[in-house]
Structures are given as C-alpha cells and as structure tokens.
C-alpha cells in the first residue's frame, strides 16, 4: 500500500511541475521574436491582451497588428 501511495505522490509532483509547460507555447515567442508578455497579461498566465487576441484570431500572425501606444 505504501508503494502505491509513494508512486502516486511522485506522479502528482511531476505532473504539477510540468503542468505550466503543457499550455505554454514558447515557439510563438521565438517565431515572433517577442517576450511572452507582449501577448499575455502576465508571465505564466493564459490571459491574452489585445496583441494576443489579435495573434490568436489571425492564424498566429502579428502581421497587420499595430500596438496602441499612449502618446504624451
């Protein structure tokens, strides 16, 4: 019984360690030569900002996207 619990605990630990990488897509960051936070609201969060929504809706391309910059 303890072997089963130990194996379950190890499996749970490994799953929790790799869970954030299961939904991340660093290849997009490399492809676009941008930081993750260019499209996401914060590092490690799946929430998208305007650039991320544009990227998702336009077949994973930033072509045509103009970043709204606040001007003084």
VENBELCOR-V780116 format. One record per residue. RES is the residue in one small letter. PHI is phi as a letter, one per 40 degrees, with the letter a starting at -180 (none if undefined). PSI is psi in whole degrees, 0 to 359 (999 if undefined). Layout:
RES & PHI & PSI
RES & PHI & PSI
//
This chain:
x & none & 320
x & c & 330
x & c & 321
x & c & 315
x & c & 320
x & c & 316
x & c & 321
x & c & 320
x & c & 319
x & c & 315
x & c & 318
x & c & 316
x & c & 315
x & c & 319
x & c & 316
x & c & 327
x & c & 323
x & c & 356
x & d & 316
x & c & 332
x & c & 344
x & c & 332
x & b & 351
x & c & 155
x & b & 79
x & c & 341
x & c & 330
x & c & 320
x & c & 317
x & c & 319
x & c & 316
x & c & 353
x & f & 49
x & b & 158
x & c & 158
x & d & 325
x & c & 357
x & c & 325
x & b & 338
x & b & 153
x & c & 331
x & a & 156
x & c & 128
x & g & 1
x & b & 144
x & c & 351
x & c & 133
x & b & 145
x & c & 192
x & c & 319
x & c & 319
x & c & 320
x & c & 319
x & c & 314
x & d & 316
x & c & 319
x & c & 346
x & b & 48
x & f & 46
x & f & 51
x & a & 141
x & c & 4
x & d & 124
x & g & 351
x & c & 128
x & b & 120
x & c & 129
x & c & 112
x & b & 137
x & c & 129
x & b & 139
x & c & 999
//
